[in-house]
């Protein structure tokens, strides 16, 4: 007995359906509870201290942040758009986009959400809103205690801009100490270390320690060149110091 001509087609359709189901399942967000239980679905936001998880069409639930150990969720498109705007000099546009992300996902325990909270302060500072930047950095430290060093980096930037160099030096100490421990930082730590050395150079230069400042600028531009803007600023300041102080070399 011959196989039906439609059998291969039916098999093909079954395989396509299985593949589609697999892709759909793998693209779902996941919330890992402190109990070890994992719940999957679509994270639509955070409100009232609960992560909103859509399990299926028309059905959703709220999971308390206090009960969550980890969230697995790709950054929304708005995040990439916001970082591109900030890198391109559109600080006002970046603030608007980042504020939307922070309002939708406040306190979500995901790396991109924590970064969005930090970048909001950076964008507000770049737009000239120092008061708003201070509030954003304070909120970052309050919401994500593990990101206090990032918040302090922002506060140090504010202090440098205000000429409060002693305060900036104290805020930078933990990051500078961490940089002494590695030449190959994690991706999440790379840009902050570059920024920290650049700011440290500004502090040292203001104090008249031109050798130390040059060394810090070279650290930012050569050893930890992971933030384009900070590395470029460090290279410029290093060149200026060499031009203004003949024979100046790093210690």
HELIX and SHEET records of a PDB file:
HELIX    1   1 UNK A    7  UNK A   26  1                                  20    
HELIX    2   2 UNK A   65  UNK A   67  5                                   3    
HELIX    3   3 UNK A   77  UNK A   87  1                                  11    
HELIX    4   4 UNK A   91  UNK A  104  1                                  14    
HELIX    5   5 UNK A  111  UNK A  126  1                                  16    
HELIX    6   6 UNK A  130  UNK A  143  1                                  14    
HELIX    7   7 UNK A  145  UNK A  147  5                                   3    
HELIX    8   8 UNK A  148  UNK A  161  1                                  14    
HELIX    9   9 UNK A  165  UNK A  179  1                                  15    
HELIX   10  10 UNK A  187  UNK A  206  1                                  20    
HELIX   11  11 UNK A  210  UNK A  218  1                                   9    
HELIX   12  12 UNK A  219  UNK A  223  3                                   5    
HELIX   13  13 UNK A  228  UNK A  244  1                                  17    
SHEET    1   A 5 UNK A  59  UNK A  64  0                                        
SHEET    2   A 5 UNK A  50  UNK A  56 -1                                        
SHEET    3   A 5 UNK A  38  UNK A  47 -1                                        
SHEET    4   A 5 UNK A  29  UNK A  33 -1                                        
SHEET    5   A 5 UNK A  68  UNK A  72 -1                                        
END                                                                             
